[in-house]
C-alpha cells in the first residue's frame, strides 16, 4: 500500500513538474518546442534543405529577399520578397502560402497582380511544401508566428 502511494505521488509530481516547465518555456518563448508540431527537427532540416534548393536563389539564403522588393520591375512584376520578419509572408494565412508555393503567383494572384513566382507543385509534394513553410516560419519571432497563426485560424486555414 505504501509503495503504491509513493509511486502515485512520484507520478503526479513528475507530471506537475513537466507541466510547470512547459508553462515556463511557453511564457518565455511563446511555444513549447517539444510539443509544437511544426518545430520538429526533422521537418525543419528537410524544409531548410528544400528552401536552399528551390527558394534561396530568389528569396535569399537568409530569407532576406531581393533588393527593392516592393518596387515593380520593368515587366510589372516584383522582386522576390523576404520571408523573414521584414517581409509580408507572415501577413498571409497558411493555406495561401501553400497554394502560392504549389501553384505559383500567376495562378493565385490572378490578372490584377503580376507575380514572377513559379509554382513548385510539380517538384515538391504537399509534405515538402509544408516543410519549407515551417522552416520559414521557424525564423520568425514568436510574436509574428503567433499573429500569423491567429490570422490562419480566423480564415479557417489549417497549419501545413
C-alpha positions as CSV (number, residue, x, y, z in Angstrom):
1,X,0.0,0.0,0.0
2,X,2.8,2.4,0.9
3,X,4.7,1.6,-2.3
4,X,1.6,2.3,-4.3
5,X,1.1,5.7,-2.6
6,X,4.8,6.6,-3.2
7,X,4.5,5.6,-6.9
8,X,1.4,7.6,-7.3
9,X,3.0,10.6,-5.6
10,X,6.1,10.4,-7.8
11,X,4.0,10.1,-10.9
12,X,1.8,13.1,-10.1
13,X,4.8,15.1,-9.0
14,X,6.6,14.3,-12.3
15,X,3.6,15.4,-14.3
16,X,3.3,18.6,-12.4
17,X,7.0,19.3,-12.9
18,X,6.8,18.7,-16.6
19,X,3.7,20.9,-16.9
20,X,5.4,23.7,-14.9
21,X,8.5,23.6,-17.1
22,X,6.3,23.6,-20.3
23,X,4.4,26.6,-19.0
24,X,7.6,28.5,-18.1
25,X,9.1,27.7,-21.6
26,X,5.9,28.8,-23.3
27,X,5.9,32.1,-21.3
28,X,9.5,32.8,-22.3
29,X,9.4,31.7,-25.9
30,X,5.7,31.7,-26.9
31,X,6.0,28.0,-27.8
32,X,6.9,24.7,-26.3
33,X,9.3,23.2,-28.9
34,X,8.9,19.6,-28.0
35,X,5.1,20.0,-28.2
36,X,5.0,22.0,-31.4
37,X,4.0,20.1,-34.5
38,X,5.9,22.5,-36.8
39,X,9.1,22.7,-34.8
40,X,10.1,19.0,-35.4
41,X,13.8,19.0,-36.1
42,X,13.5,16.6,-39.0
43,X,10.9,18.7,-40.6
44,X,12.9,21.8,-40.2
45,X,16.0,20.2,-41.6
46,X,14.0,19.0,-44.6
47,X,12.5,22.4,-45.0
48,X,15.9,24.1,-44.8
49,X,17.3,21.7,-47.4
50,X,14.4,22.2,-49.8
51,X,14.4,26.0,-49.3
52,X,18.1,26.1,-50.2
53,X,17.4,24.0,-53.3
54,X,14.3,25.7,-54.6
55,X,13.8,29.2,-52.9
56,X,17.1,30.7,-51.8
57,X,18.2,31.7,-55.3
58,X,15.4,34.3,-55.4
59,X,14.4,34.8,-51.7
60,X,17.9,34.7,-50.3
61,X,19.9,32.2,-48.3
62,X,18.9,34.0,-45.2
63,X,15.3,34.7,-46.1
64,X,16.3,38.3,-46.9
65,X,14.6,38.6,-50.4
66,X,15.8,40.7,-53.2
67,X,16.6,44.4,-53.1
68,X,13.7,46.8,-53.7
69,X,11.2,44.0,-53.4
70,X,8.3,46.5,-53.0
71,X,9.1,48.3,-56.3
72,X,7.8,46.9,-59.6
73,X,10.3,45.9,-62.2
74,X,10.2,46.9,-65.9
75,X,8.0,43.9,-66.7
76,X,5.5,44.9,-63.9
77,X,6.5,42.0,-61.6
78,X,8.1,42.5,-58.3
79,X,11.4,41.2,-57.0
80,X,11.2,38.3,-54.6
81,X,10.2,39.5,-51.1
82,X,11.9,38.5,-47.9
83,X,10.5,35.6,-46.0
84,X,12.0,36.8,-42.7
85,X,10.1,39.2,-40.3
86,X,10.8,42.2,-42.5
87,X,8.7,40.9,-45.4
88,X,5.0,40.2,-45.8
89,X,4.9,36.4,-45.9
90,X,3.6,36.3,-42.3
91,X,0.7,38.6,-43.3
92,X,-0.8,35.6,-45.2
93,X,-2.7,32.6,-43.9
94,X,-1.1,29.2,-44.2
95,X,-3.4,27.9,-47.0
96,X,-2.5,30.9,-49.2
97,X,1.2,30.2,-48.6
98,X,0.7,26.6,-49.5
99,X,-1.3,27.4,-52.6
100,X,1.1,30.1,-53.7
101,X,4.1,27.8,-53.4
102,X,2.3,24.9,-55.1
103,X,0.6,26.7,-57.9
104,X,2.7,29.9,-58.4
105,X,1.9,33.5,-58.2
106,X,0.3,33.9,-61.6
107,X,-2.4,31.3,-60.7
108,X,-3.1,32.6,-57.2
109,X,-2.7,36.4,-57.7
110,X,-4.7,36.5,-60.8
111,X,-4.5,39.0,-63.6
112,X,-4.5,42.1,-61.4
113,X,-1.1,41.4,-59.9
114,X,2.0,40.3,-61.9
115,X,3.9,37.7,-59.9
116,X,7.1,36.1,-61.1
117,X,6.8,33.3,-58.5
118,X,6.7,29.9,-60.3
119,X,4.7,27.0,-58.9
120,X,6.6,24.1,-57.3
121,X,3.7,21.6,-57.2
122,X,5.4,19.5,-59.9
123,X,8.6,19.4,-58.0
124,X,7.5,19.3,-54.3
125,X,4.8,17.3,-52.6
126,X,2.4,18.6,-50.0
127,X,4.6,17.5,-47.1
128,X,7.7,19.1,-48.7
129,X,5.9,22.4,-49.3
130,X,4.7,22.2,-45.7
131,X,8.3,21.6,-44.5
132,X,9.5,24.7,-46.4
133,X,6.8,26.9,-44.9
134,X,7.5,25.5,-41.4
135,X,11.2,26.3,-42.0
136,X,10.4,29.8,-43.0
137,X,8.1,30.3,-40.0
138,X,10.7,28.9,-37.6
139,X,12.8,32.0,-38.4
140,X,10.1,34.4,-37.3
141,X,10.0,35.9,-33.8
142,X,7.4,34.4,-31.5
143,X,5.0,37.3,-31.7
144,X,4.9,37.2,-35.5
145,X,4.4,33.5,-35.5
146,X,1.5,33.9,-33.2
147,X,0.0,36.7,-35.2
148,X,0.2,34.7,-38.4
149,X,-1.2,31.6,-36.6
150,X,-4.2,33.7,-35.4
151,X,-4.7,35.0,-39.0
152,X,-4.8,31.5,-40.3
153,X,-7.3,30.4,-37.6
154,X,-9.5,33.4,-38.4
155,X,-9.8,32.4,-42.1
156,X,-10.1,28.7,-41.3
157,X,-6.7,27.7,-42.7
158,X,-5.1,24.7,-41.2
159,X,-1.4,24.7,-40.4
160,X,0.6,22.9,-43.0
